[in-house]
Amino acid sequence: MILMVMTNTLPLFAQNNVGIGTNSPAITAALDLTDPATGLLVPRMATAAYIGIVAPATGLLVYDNVLNTFYYFNGVAWVPFVSNSGVAGGWTTKGNAGTTAGTNFVGTTDLQDMVFKTNSVEGMRLSTAGMLGIGTNLPTSILHTVASGAKVANYTGNLLKNNATSGTASITKYGAEVLSTGTWNGATAKNVGLHVNATGGTTNYSGIFEGGNVGVNTVAPATKLDIAGDLSTRYSSYAAVNGANNNIVIGTSSFVRITGPTAAFSITGVAGGVDGKMLTIFNSTAQTITIANEGLTSTAANRITTLSSTGDIVIVGQGGVDLIYSVADSRWLVLGTSSTASFSTTGTIIKKKKFDQSIASTTSMVNDNDLFMPIAANDSIQVEGYIYVQGFSGGQDFELAFTVPAGATMNIMATWDAHAGAVGQGVFKTSGTASTNIDYNPIASLEQGVLFFGTVVTGATAGNLQLQYTQLASTPVINTFLKGSYLQTTLIR
């Protein structure tokens, strides 16, 4: 059956598909309104009116003439249509006008994360806790970015660029600024401004700085690295063995503490040298350590060069050596040793008195503060030196002595001016035994010089060659042994 209703100008037909203004309504439309000059006018009412409709049908459509937008009922609530006005509608792809900050916003009004997608794949998420995640749907900080997935080319996880230009004087441009301030108290609380960790690669760099100076605790670094404050390097322990230690592996440490040996030992080479790397080796044991010069039992690029004719460096007991690696020389180079460094395989060591040393009347021998030399076991050295002494009264005498390691054989002779052209002499053969009395030359204003020379041959025990002296009890006036005096030892091989 077809129902036809005539209007002033348009016929109305009633059938399964109703057409107004057309006698061929679209098959898929229950109501087909066709008119080239007029539109569809839905019920218009105030907000309270449609909200008050009892049990509105899902899809019911009205026009809010207070908010000036269409609303439809979605089965649960009245929902406004998207509008470019920005007042009651959504955000459009061409932007919105008439918005009020704090009133209009992009986001959710319930306890749900806000998700941003491209090609239906999530790229960013703002969590209900206010955490923004890029590349992660579980952000744990205000800004949390994660770069993942397999890469086949160079890849940057986060890129910060500041290409701003200016001709204005006395302004500062920051590529990135990290501030971690505010009260952060607690017995073990830590405030870290920047934490960088690079792991997992064949080569890992925690930071690369190019094109400018780096300042630590200073905003005006004057050199490539300018540290205003203390600088320390972490140490590691190395358990050495008795005898030769070849190609020792120290890792990234710059200070290595040697432990372990129960007898004399040597280091013939250090693995892992990097151009300019500085290294301090400290022998914490009581055993004699030898730093081998060009130790042939280590790989060539790991060997140590002592940079002089002194050859091997022998340190009796605790002591250390400073090294730096040179790629051009393919060697570790010795920068210096502790004051306990002894003789070498081929050379000479000289020690001088750095300060005057005075002694009062005593019959006990007093060690010279500076003139002593470590001696290795089972070795031979030539000894020579010069002592310059000043007294404060005529006729006073002093005596000299040398001590050597147990089991050593000593033959050292001393000579001095004994007045009137005579030459005083003394021979030292027994450790700690004093010379004959040495008096002052009055022509030299109560000053005296003593020359000594000889040899020492050690047995199985290492130790020190030590110069000693005493002032006789019969002449209690102070004697002063002057700086500039020296002791020299040379290996006899």
CORKACOR-V747719 format. One record per residue. N is the residue number from 1. RES is the residue in three letters. SS is DSSP state (A for helix, B for strand, O for the rest). PSI is psi as a letter, one per 30 degrees, with the letter a starting at -180 (none if undefined). D_FIRST is the distance of its C-alpha to the first C-alpha in Angstrom with 2 decimals. Layout:
n:N res:RES ss:SS psi:PSI d_first:D_FIRST
n:N res:RES ss:SS psi:PSI d_first:D_FIRST
//
This chain:
n:1 res:MET ss:O psi:k d_first:0.00
n:2 res:ILE ss:O psi:k d_first:3.80
n:3 res:LEU ss:B psi:k d_first:6.62
n:4 res:MET ss:B psi:k d_first:9.82
n:5 res:VAL ss:B psi:k d_first:13.14
n:6 res:MET ss:B psi:k d_first:16.33
n:7 res:THR ss:O psi:a d_first:19.43
n:8 res:ASN ss:O psi:e d_first:22.88
n:9 res:THR ss:O psi:f d_first:22.54
n:10 res:LEU ss:O psi:k d_first:19.44
n:11 res:PRO ss:B psi:l d_first:15.75
n:12 res:LEU ss:B psi:k d_first:13.43
n:13 res:PHE ss:B psi:k d_first:9.95
n:14 res:ALA ss:B psi:j d_first:7.99
n:15 res:GLN ss:O psi:a d_first:6.54
n:16 res:ASN ss:O psi:e d_first:9.10
n:17 res:ASN ss:O psi:j d_first:11.44
n:18 res:VAL ss:B psi:k d_first:11.83
n:19 res:GLY ss:B psi:k d_first:13.97
n:20 res:ILE ss:B psi:j d_first:16.36
n:21 res:GLY ss:O psi:g d_first:18.40
n:22 res:THR ss:O psi:k d_first:16.65
n:23 res:ASN ss:O psi:g d_first:13.66
n:24 res:SER ss:O psi:i d_first:14.62
n:25 res:PRO ss:O psi:k d_first:14.91
n:26 res:ALA ss:O psi:k d_first:17.26
n:27 res:ILE ss:O psi:e d_first:16.04
n:28 res:THR ss:O psi:g d_first:18.55
n:29 res:ALA ss:O psi:k d_first:17.70
n:30 res:ALA ss:O psi:e d_first:15.45
n:31 res:LEU ss:B psi:k d_first:16.23
n:32 res:ASP ss:B psi:j d_first:17.64
n:33 res:LEU ss:B psi:k d_first:19.85
n:34 res:THR ss:O psi:j d_first:21.33
n:35 res:ASP ss:O psi:k d_first:24.12
n:36 res:PRO ss:O psi:f d_first:27.59
n:37 res:ALA ss:O psi:f d_first:29.39
n:38 res:THR ss:O psi:l d_first:28.08
n:39 res:GLY ss:O psi:a d_first:27.50
n:40 res:LEU ss:O psi:k d_first:25.99
n:41 res:LEU ss:O psi:j d_first:27.96
n:42 res:VAL ss:O psi:l d_first:28.02
n:43 res:PRO ss:O psi:k d_first:29.75
n:44 res:ARG ss:B psi:k d_first:33.50
n:45 res:MET ss:B psi:l d_first:36.06
n:46 res:ALA ss:O psi:l d_first:39.57
n:47 res:THR ss:A psi:e d_first:40.48
n:48 res:ALA ss:A psi:f d_first:41.15
n:49 res:ALA ss:A psi:e d_first:37.73
n:50 res:TYR ss:A psi:f d_first:35.64
n:51 res:ILE ss:A psi:f d_first:38.38
n:52 res:GLY ss:O psi:f d_first:38.05
n:53 res:ILE ss:O psi:k d_first:34.34
n:54 res:VAL ss:O psi:k d_first:34.32
n:55 res:ALA ss:O psi:h d_first:32.88
n:56 res:PRO ss:O psi:k d_first:31.11
n:57 res:ALA ss:O psi:k d_first:28.41
n:58 res:THR ss:O psi:k d_first:29.59
n:59 res:GLY ss:O psi:f d_first:28.56
n:60 res:LEU ss:O psi:k d_first:28.40
n:61 res:LEU ss:B psi:k d_first:29.51
n:62 res:VAL ss:B psi:l d_first:31.66
n:63 res:TYR ss:B psi:k d_first:34.26
n:64 res:ASP ss:B psi:j d_first:37.79
n:65 res:ASN ss:O psi:g d_first:39.19
n:66 res:VAL ss:O psi:e d_first:42.64
n:67 res:LEU ss:O psi:f d_first:42.97
n:68 res:ASN ss:O psi:h d_first:40.71
n:69 res:THR ss:B psi:l d_first:38.70
n:70 res:PHE ss:B psi:k d_first:35.37
n:71 res:TYR ss:B psi:k d_first:35.38
n:72 res:TYR ss:B psi:l d_first:33.01
n:73 res:PHE ss:B psi:k d_first:33.32
n:74 res:ASN ss:O psi:g d_first:34.09
n:75 res:GLY ss:O psi:f d_first:33.93
n:76 res:VAL ss:O psi:e d_first:37.59
n:77 res:ALA ss:O psi:l d_first:38.49
n:78 res:TRP ss:B psi:k d_first:37.44
n:79 res:VAL ss:B psi:k d_first:38.22
n:80 res:PRO ss:B psi:l d_first:38.84
n:81 res:PHE ss:O psi:l d_first:37.57
n:82 res:VAL ss:O psi:k d_first:40.36
n:83 res:SER ss:O psi:k d_first:41.83
n:84 res:ASN ss:O psi:f d_first:44.63
n:85 res:SER ss:O psi:f d_first:45.97
n:86 res:GLY ss:O psi:f d_first:47.62
n:87 res:VAL ss:O psi:e d_first:47.44
n:88 res:ALA ss:O psi:f d_first:44.61
n:89 res:GLY ss:O psi:a d_first:43.33
n:90 res:GLY ss:O psi:a d_first:44.71
n:91 res:TRP ss:O psi:k d_first:47.33
n:92 res:THR ss:O psi:l d_first:46.09
n:93 res:THR ss:O psi:f d_first:47.51
n:94 res:LYS ss:O psi:g d_first:48.83
n:95 res:GLY ss:O psi:l d_first:50.63
n:96 res:ASN ss:O psi:l d_first:50.15
n:97 res:ALA ss:O psi:l d_first:51.62
n:98 res:GLY ss:O psi:g d_first:52.33
n:99 res:THR ss:O psi:l d_first:53.21
n:100 res:THR ss:O psi:j d_first:55.80
n:101 res:ALA ss:B psi:k d_first:58.19
n:102 res:GLY ss:O psi:f d_first:58.07
n:103 res:THR ss:O psi:e d_first:54.62
n:104 res:ASN ss:B psi:k d_first:52.60
n:105 res:PHE ss:O psi:l d_first:53.25
n:106 res:VAL ss:O psi:k d_first:52.02
n:107 res:GLY ss:O psi:a d_first:52.05
n:108 res:THR ss:O psi:l d_first:50.86
n:109 res:THR ss:O psi:g d_first:50.94
n:110 res:ASP ss:O psi:a d_first:51.25
n:111 res:LEU ss:O psi:i d_first:53.92
n:112 res:GLN ss:O psi:k d_first:52.68
n:113 res:ASP ss:O psi:l d_first:54.43
n:114 res:MET ss:B psi:k d_first:53.14
n:115 res:VAL ss:B psi:k d_first:52.71
n:116 res:PHE ss:B psi:k d_first:52.84
n:117 res:LYS ss:B psi:l d_first:51.65
n:118 res:THR ss:B psi:k d_first:51.67
n:119 res:ASN ss:O psi:h d_first:49.69
n:120 res:SER ss:O psi:g d_first:48.59
n:121 res:VAL ss:B psi:k d_first:52.26
n:122 res:GLU ss:B psi:k d_first:53.99
n:123 res:GLY ss:B psi:f d_first:56.87
n:124 res:MET ss:B psi:k d_first:57.73
n:125 res:ARG ss:B psi:k d_first:57.25
n:126 res:LEU ss:B psi:j d_first:58.19
n:127 res:SER ss:O psi:l d_first:58.83
n:128 res:THR ss:O psi:f d_first:58.42
n:129 res:ALA ss:O psi:g d_first:62.23
n:130 res:GLY ss:O psi:g d_first:62.27
n:131 res:MET ss:O psi:k d_first:63.57
n:132 res:LEU ss:B psi:j d_first:62.37
n:133 res:GLY ss:B psi:k d_first:62.30
n:134 res:ILE ss:B psi:j d_first:62.11
n:135 res:GLY ss:O psi:g d_first:61.88
n:136 res:THR ss:O psi:k d_first:61.83
n:137 res:ASN ss:O psi:g d_first:59.26
n:138 res:LEU ss:O psi:i d_first:62.09
n:139 res:PRO ss:O psi:k d_first:64.15
n:140 res:THR ss:O psi:g d_first:67.32
n:141 res:SER ss:O psi:l d_first:68.67
n:142 res:ILE ss:O psi:e d_first:67.56
n:143 res:LEU ss:B psi:k d_first:67.18
n:144 res:HIS ss:B psi:j d_first:67.03
n:145 res:THR ss:B psi:k d_first:66.64
n:146 res:VAL ss:O psi:k d_first:66.72
n:147 res:ALA ss:O psi:k d_first:67.01
n:148 res:SER ss:O psi:l d_first:66.36
n:149 res:GLY ss:O psi:l d_first:65.54
n:150 res:ALA ss:O psi:k d_first:67.63
n:151 res:LYS ss:O psi:k d_first:69.11
n:152 res:VAL ss:O psi:g d_first:70.66
n:153 res:ALA ss:O psi:l d_first:72.22
n:154 res:ASN ss:O psi:k d_first:73.98
n:155 res:TYR ss:O psi:k d_first:71.75
n:156 res:THR ss:O psi:k d_first:72.00
n:157 res:GLY ss:O psi:e d_first:70.32
n:158 res:ASN ss:O psi:k d_first:70.64
n:159 res:LEU ss:O psi:k d_first:71.82
n:160 res:LEU ss:O psi:k d_first:73.22
n:161 res:LYS ss:O psi:k d_first:74.31
n:162 res:ASN ss:O psi:j d_first:75.87
n:163 res:ASN ss:O psi:g d_first:76.29
n:164 res:ALA ss:O psi:k d_first:76.93
n:165 res:THR ss:O psi:l d_first:79.74
n:166 res:SER ss:O psi:k d_first:81.98
n:167 res:GLY ss:O psi:g d_first:85.12
n:168 res:THR ss:O psi:k d_first:85.72
n:169 res:ALA ss:O psi:l d_first:89.00
n:170 res:SER ss:O psi:h d_first:89.43
n:171 res:ILE ss:O psi:l d_first:85.88
n:172 res:THR ss:O psi:k d_first:84.85
n:173 res:LYS ss:O psi:k d_first:81.95
n:174 res:TYR ss:O psi:k d_first:80.79
n:175 res:GLY ss:O psi:e d_first:78.84
n:176 res:ALA ss:O psi:k d_first:77.99
n:177 res:GLU ss:O psi:k d_first:79.43
n:178 res:VAL ss:O psi:k d_first:79.40
n:179 res:LEU ss:O psi:k d_first:80.49
n:180 res:SER ss:O psi:j d_first:80.88
n:181 res:THR ss:O psi:a d_first:82.40
n:182 res:GLY ss:O psi:l d_first:82.29
n:183 res:THR ss:O psi:k d_first:83.84
n:184 res:TRP ss:O psi:i d_first:83.70
n:185 res:ASN ss:O psi:l d_first:86.30
n:186 res:GLY ss:O psi:l d_first:87.24
n:187 res:ALA ss:O psi:e d_first:90.09
n:188 res:THR ss:O psi:g d_first:88.60
n:189 res:ALA ss:O psi:k d_first:85.91
n:190 res:LYS ss:O psi:k d_first:85.72
n:191 res:ASN ss:O psi:j d_first:84.24
n:192 res:VAL ss:O psi:j d_first:83.41
n:193 res:GLY ss:O psi:e d_first:82.39
n:194 res:LEU ss:O psi:k d_first:81.37
n:195 res:HIS ss:O psi:j d_first:81.16
n:196 res:VAL ss:O psi:k d_first:80.93
n:197 res:ASN ss:O psi:k d_first:80.93
n:198 res:ALA ss:O psi:j d_first:80.70
n:199 res:THR ss:O psi:l d_first:80.78
n:200 res:GLY ss:O psi:f d_first:79.50
n:201 res:GLY ss:O psi:l d_first:80.59
n:202 res:THR ss:O psi:e d_first:83.46
n:203 res:THR ss:O psi:k d_first:84.90
n:204 res:ASN ss:O psi:k d_first:83.85
n:205 res:TYR ss:O psi:j d_first:84.55
n:206 res:SER ss:O psi:f d_first:83.77
n:207 res:GLY ss:O psi:k d_first:84.35
n:208 res:ILE ss:O psi:k d_first:85.34
n:209 res:PHE ss:O psi:k d_first:86.70
n:210 res:GLU ss:O psi:k d_first:87.25
n:211 res:GLY ss:O psi:g d_first:88.52
n:212 res:GLY ss:O psi:l d_first:90.19
n:213 res:ASN ss:O psi:l d_first:92.46
n:214 res:VAL ss:B psi:k d_first:91.38
n:215 res:GLY ss:B psi:k d_first:92.66
n:216 res:VAL ss:B psi:j d_first:92.93
n:217 res:ASN ss:O psi:g d_first:93.59
n:218 res:THR ss:O psi:k d_first:94.18
n:219 res:VAL ss:O psi:g d_first:91.94
n:220 res:ALA ss:O psi:i d_first:94.47
n:221 res:PRO ss:O psi:k d_first:95.37
n:222 res:ALA ss:O psi:f d_first:98.35
n:223 res:THR ss:O psi:l d_first:98.19
n:224 res:LYS ss:O psi:e d_first:95.59
n:225 res:LEU ss:B psi:j d_first:95.72
n:226 res:ASP ss:B psi:j d_first:97.20
n:227 res:ILE ss:B psi:j d_first:97.45
n:228 res:ALA ss:O psi:i d_first:98.65
n:229 res:GLY ss:O psi:a d_first:99.74
n:230 res:ASP ss:O psi:l d_first:100.75
n:231 res:LEU ss:O psi:k d_first:99.89
n:232 res:SER ss:O psi:l d_first:100.09
n:233 res:THR ss:O psi:k d_first:99.28
n:234 res:ARG ss:O psi:k d_first:98.35
n:235 res:TYR ss:B psi:l d_first:100.83
n:236 res:SER ss:B psi:l d_first:100.58
n:237 res:SER ss:B psi:k d_first:103.21
n:238 res:TYR ss:B psi:k d_first:104.56
n:239 res:ALA ss:B psi:j d_first:106.48
n:240 res:ALA ss:O psi:l d_first:109.28
n:241 res:VAL ss:O psi:l d_first:111.51
n:242 res:ASN ss:O psi:k d_first:115.25
n:243 res:GLY ss:B psi:a d_first:116.36
n:244 res:ALA ss:B psi:k d_first:114.17
n:245 res:ASN ss:B psi:j d_first:110.55
n:246 res:ASN ss:O psi:k d_first:108.88
n:247 res:ASN ss:O psi:h d_first:105.64
n:248 res:ILE ss:B psi:k d_first:104.70
n:249 res:VAL ss:B psi:j d_first:101.02
n:250 res:ILE ss:O psi:f d_first:100.44
n:251 res:GLY ss:O psi:b d_first:96.74
n:252 res:THR ss:O psi:g d_first:95.80
n:253 res:SER ss:O psi:k d_first:98.60
n:254 res:SER ss:O psi:f d_first:101.14
n:255 res:PHE ss:B psi:j d_first:103.55
n:256 res:VAL ss:B psi:k d_first:104.59
n:257 res:ARG ss:B psi:j d_first:106.80
n:258 res:ILE ss:B psi:k d_first:108.84
n:259 res:THR ss:B psi:l d_first:109.41
n:260 res:GLY ss:O psi:e d_first:110.60
n:261 res:PRO ss:O psi:k d_first:113.84
n:262 res:THR ss:O psi:g d_first:116.96
n:263 res:ALA ss:O psi:l d_first:119.33
n:264 res:ALA ss:O psi:k d_first:119.68
n:265 res:PHE ss:B psi:l d_first:116.61
n:266 res:SER ss:B psi:l d_first:115.36
n:267 res:ILE ss:B psi:j d_first:112.15
n:268 res:THR ss:O psi:f d_first:112.15
n:269 res:GLY ss:B psi:l d_first:108.68
n:270 res:VAL ss:B psi:k d_first:105.36
n:271 res:ALA ss:B psi:l d_first:102.00
n:272 res:GLY ss:O psi:g d_first:99.05
n:273 res:GLY ss:O psi:k d_first:100.86
n:274 res:VAL ss:O psi:k d_first:98.65
n:275 res:ASP ss:O psi:k d_first:100.12
n:276 res:GLY ss:O psi:f d_first:101.53
n:277 res:LYS ss:O psi:k d_first:100.88
n:278 res:MET ss:B psi:k d_first:103.62
n:279 res:LEU ss:B psi:k d_first:104.84
n:280 res:THR ss:B psi:k d_first:107.36
n:281 res:ILE ss:B psi:k d_first:108.83
n:282 res:PHE ss:B psi:k d_first:110.65
n:283 res:ASN ss:B psi:j d_first:112.88
n:284 res:SER ss:O psi:f d_first:112.61
n:285 res:THR ss:O psi:l d_first:115.05
n:286 res:ALA ss:O psi:g d_first:118.84
n:287 res:GLN ss:O psi:l d_first:119.02
n:288 res:THR ss:O psi:k d_first:120.18
n:289 res:ILE ss:B psi:k d_first:117.35
n:290 res:THR ss:B psi:k d_first:117.93
n:291 res:ILE ss:B psi:j d_first:115.52
n:292 res:ALA ss:O psi:k d_first:116.27
n:293 res:ASN ss:O psi:j d_first:116.81
n:294 res:GLU ss:O psi:h d_first:114.95
n:295 res:GLY ss:O psi:j d_first:114.52
n:296 res:LEU ss:O psi:f d_first:114.28
n:297 res:THR ss:O psi:f d_first:112.48
n:298 res:SER ss:O psi:l d_first:109.33
n:299 res:THR ss:O psi:k d_first:106.93
n:300 res:ALA ss:A psi:e d_first:108.25
n:301 res:ALA ss:A psi:f d_first:105.35
n:302 res:ASN ss:A psi:f d_first:105.85
n:303 res:ARG ss:B psi:l d_first:109.58
n:304 res:ILE ss:B psi:k d_first:111.42
n:305 res:THR ss:B psi:k d_first:113.93
n:306 res:THR ss:O psi:f d_first:116.40
n:307 res:LEU ss:O psi:g d_first:117.11
n:308 res:SER ss:O psi:a d_first:120.88
n:309 res:SER ss:O psi:g d_first:123.91
n:310 res:THR ss:O psi:f d_first:123.56
n:311 res:GLY ss:O psi:b d_first:121.57
n:312 res:ASP ss:O psi:k d_first:120.19
n:313 res:ILE ss:B psi:k d_first:119.68
n:314 res:VAL ss:B psi:k d_first:121.08
n:315 res:ILE ss:B psi:j d_first:120.16
n:316 res:VAL ss:O psi:j d_first:122.11
n:317 res:GLY ss:O psi:a d_first:119.87
n:318 res:GLN ss:O psi:k d_first:117.16
n:319 res:GLY ss:B psi:l d_first:116.30
n:320 res:GLY ss:B psi:l d_first:113.71
n:321 res:VAL ss:B psi:k d_first:112.97
n:322 res:ASP ss:B psi:k d_first:110.47
n:323 res:LEU ss:B psi:l d_first:108.77
n:324 res:ILE ss:B psi:k d_first:106.41
n:325 res:TYR ss:B psi:k d_first:104.65
n:326 res:SER ss:B psi:j d_first:105.06
n:327 res:VAL ss:O psi:e d_first:102.77
n:328 res:ALA ss:O psi:e d_first:105.10
n:329 res:ASP ss:O psi:f d_first:107.98
n:330 res:SER ss:O psi:h d_first:105.86
n:331 res:ARG ss:B psi:l d_first:107.87
n:332 res:TRP ss:B psi:k d_first:108.03
n:333 res:LEU ss:B psi:k d_first:110.67
n:334 res:VAL ss:B psi:k d_first:112.87
n:335 res:LEU ss:B psi:e d_first:112.76
n:336 res:GLY ss:B psi:l d_first:115.18
n:337 res:THR ss:B psi:l d_first:116.45
n:338 res:SER ss:O psi:l d_first:117.52
n:339 res:SER ss:O psi:f d_first:121.12
n:340 res:THR ss:O psi:g d_first:121.95
n:341 res:ALA ss:B psi:k d_first:121.49
n:342 res:SER ss:O psi:a d_first:124.53
n:343 res:PHE ss:O psi:l d_first:126.10
n:344 res:SER ss:O psi:a d_first:124.47
n:345 res:THR ss:O psi:f d_first:125.32
n:346 res:THR ss:O psi:f d_first:127.10
n:347 res:GLY ss:O psi:a d_first:127.55
n:348 res:THR ss:B psi:k d_first:129.05
n:349 res:ILE ss:B psi:k d_first:127.83
n:350 res:ILE ss:B psi:k d_first:129.53
n:351 res:LYS ss:B psi:k d_first:129.12
n:352 res:LYS ss:B psi:l d_first:130.76
n:353 res:LYS ss:O psi:k d_first:131.53
n:354 res:LYS ss:O psi:f d_first:128.94
n:355 res:PHE ss:O psi:l d_first:130.82
n:356 res:ASP ss:O psi:k d_first:134.38
n:357 res:GLN ss:B psi:k d_first:135.19
n:358 res:SER ss:B psi:k d_first:138.08
n:359 res:ILE ss:B psi:k d_first:139.86
n:360 res:ALA ss:O psi:a d_first:142.47
n:361 res:SER ss:O psi:k d_first:145.46
n:362 res:THR ss:O psi:k d_first:144.41
n:363 res:THR ss:O psi:g d_first:145.81
n:364 res:SER ss:O psi:k d_first:142.36
n:365 res:MET ss:O psi:k d_first:140.60
n:366 res:VAL ss:B psi:k d_first:137.57
n:367 res:ASN ss:B psi:k d_first:134.76
n:368 res:ASP ss:B psi:k d_first:134.10
n:369 res:ASN ss:B psi:f d_first:130.62
n:370 res:ASP ss:B psi:e d_first:129.71
n:371 res:LEU ss:B psi:i d_first:132.09
n:372 res:PHE ss:B psi:l d_first:130.80
n:373 res:MET ss:B psi:k d_first:129.10
n:374 res:PRO ss:B psi:k d_first:127.09
n:375 res:ILE ss:B psi:k d_first:128.61
n:376 res:ALA ss:O psi:l d_first:126.88
n:377 res:ALA ss:O psi:l d_first:128.50
n:378 res:ASN ss:O psi:h d_first:130.70
n:379 res:ASP ss:O psi:l d_first:131.16
n:380 res:SER ss:B psi:k d_first:133.93
n:381 res:ILE ss:B psi:l d_first:134.08
n:382 res:GLN ss:B psi:k d_first:136.60
n:383 res:VAL ss:B psi:k d_first:137.09
n:384 res:GLU ss:B psi:l d_first:138.47
n:385 res:GLY ss:B psi:a d_first:138.27
n:386 res:TYR ss:B psi:k d_first:140.00
n:387 res:ILE ss:B psi:k d_first:140.47
n:388 res:TYR ss:B psi:k d_first:141.54
n:389 res:VAL ss:B psi:k d_first:143.01
n:390 res:GLN ss:B psi:k d_first:144.31
n:391 res:GLY ss:O psi:l d_first:146.73
n:392 res:PHE ss:O psi:g d_first:148.16
n:393 res:SER ss:O psi:k d_first:151.77
n:394 res:GLY ss:O psi:k d_first:154.54
n:395 res:GLY ss:O psi:f d_first:155.47
n:396 res:GLN ss:O psi:k d_first:152.18
n:397 res:ASP ss:B psi:l d_first:150.85
n:398 res:PHE ss:B psi:l d_first:147.57
n:399 res:GLU ss:B psi:l d_first:146.60
n:400 res:LEU ss:B psi:l d_first:143.75
n:401 res:ALA ss:B psi:l d_first:142.11
n:402 res:PHE ss:B psi:k d_first:139.26
n:403 res:THR ss:B psi:k d_first:137.12
n:404 res:VAL ss:O psi:l d_first:135.43
n:405 res:PRO ss:O psi:l d_first:133.19
n:406 res:ALA ss:O psi:k d_first:134.86
n:407 res:GLY ss:O psi:f d_first:136.56
n:408 res:ALA ss:O psi:l d_first:136.83
n:409 res:THR ss:B psi:k d_first:140.08
n:410 res:MET ss:B psi:k d_first:140.98
n:411 res:ASN ss:B psi:j d_first:143.69
n:412 res:ILE ss:B psi:k d_first:143.42
n:413 res:MET ss:B psi:k d_first:146.35
n:414 res:ALA ss:B psi:k d_first:146.54
n:415 res:THR ss:B psi:k d_first:149.06
n:416 res:TRP ss:B psi:l d_first:150.02
n:417 res:ASP ss:B psi:j d_first:152.87
n:418 res:ALA ss:O psi:g d_first:155.56
n:419 res:HIS ss:O psi:l d_first:157.76
n:420 res:ALA ss:O psi:h d_first:160.78
n:421 res:GLY ss:O psi:f d_first:159.19
n:422 res:ALA ss:O psi:l d_first:158.70
n:423 res:VAL ss:B psi:k d_first:155.43
n:424 res:GLY ss:B psi:k d_first:153.90
n:425 res:GLN ss:B psi:l d_first:152.03
n:426 res:GLY ss:B psi:k d_first:150.10
n:427 res:VAL ss:B psi:k d_first:148.42
n:428 res:PHE ss:B psi:j d_first:145.38
n:429 res:LYS ss:O psi:f d_first:145.15
n:430 res:THR ss:O psi:k d_first:143.90
n:431 res:SER ss:O psi:k d_first:140.61
n:432 res:GLY ss:O psi:g d_first:141.10
n:433 res:THR ss:O psi:k d_first:144.87
n:434 res:ALA ss:O psi:l d_first:146.10
n:435 res:SER ss:O psi:l d_first:148.19
n:436 res:THR ss:O psi:l d_first:151.66
n:437 res:ASN ss:O psi:k d_first:151.87
n:438 res:ILE ss:B psi:j d_first:150.65
n:439 res:ASP ss:B psi:l d_first:152.26
n:440 res:TYR ss:O psi:l d_first:151.49
n:441 res:ASN ss:B psi:j d_first:153.14
n:442 res:PRO ss:A psi:f d_first:154.76
n:443 res:ILE ss:A psi:e d_first:154.79
n:444 res:ALA ss:A psi:g d_first:151.01
n:445 res:SER ss:O psi:h d_first:150.83
n:446 res:LEU ss:O psi:h d_first:150.12
n:447 res:GLU ss:B psi:k d_first:147.49
n:448 res:GLN ss:B psi:k d_first:147.40
n:449 res:GLY ss:B psi:k d_first:145.45
n:450 res:VAL ss:B psi:k d_first:145.17
n:451 res:LEU ss:B psi:k d_first:144.13
n:452 res:PHE ss:B psi:l d_first:143.04
n:453 res:PHE ss:B psi:l d_first:142.04
n:454 res:GLY ss:B psi:a d_first:141.83
n:455 res:THR ss:B psi:l d_first:139.51
n:456 res:VAL ss:B psi:k d_first:137.45
n:457 res:VAL ss:B psi:j d_first:136.41
n:458 res:THR ss:O psi:l d_first:133.88
n:459 res:GLY ss:O psi:b d_first:133.60
n:460 res:ALA ss:O psi:f d_first:130.62
n:461 res:THR ss:O psi:k d_first:129.75
n:462 res:ALA ss:O psi:l d_first:127.97
n:463 res:GLY ss:B psi:a d_first:128.66
n:464 res:ASN ss:B psi:k d_first:130.01
n:465 res:LEU ss:B psi:j d_first:133.09
n:466 res:GLN ss:B psi:k d_first:133.92
n:467 res:LEU ss:B psi:k d_first:136.60
n:468 res:GLN ss:B psi:l d_first:138.40
n:469 res:TYR ss:B psi:l d_first:141.20
n:470 res:THR ss:B psi:l d_first:143.31
n:471 res:GLN ss:B psi:k d_first:145.76
n:472 res:LEU ss:O psi:k d_first:149.08
n:473 res:ALA ss:O psi:f d_first:149.85
n:474 res:SER ss:O psi:f d_first:153.16
n:475 res:THR ss:O psi:i d_first:151.45
n:476 res:PRO ss:O psi:g d_first:148.69
n:477 res:VAL ss:O psi:k d_first:147.65
n:478 res:ILE ss:O psi:k d_first:144.07
n:479 res:ASN ss:B psi:k d_first:143.51
n:480 res:THR ss:B psi:k d_first:140.46
n:481 res:PHE ss:B psi:j d_first:139.00
n:482 res:LEU ss:O psi:k d_first:137.42
n:483 res:LYS ss:O psi:l d_first:134.04
n:484 res:GLY ss:O psi:f d_first:134.24
n:485 res:SER ss:O psi:l d_first:136.14
n:486 res:TYR ss:B psi:l d_first:134.43
n:487 res:LEU ss:B psi:k d_first:134.09
n:488 res:GLN ss:B psi:k d_first:133.24
n:489 res:THR ss:B psi:k d_first:132.50
n:490 res:THR ss:B psi:k d_first:132.20
n:491 res:LEU ss:B psi:k d_first:131.34
n:492 res:ILE ss:O psi:j d_first:134.07
n:493 res:ARG ss:O psi:none d_first:132.52
//
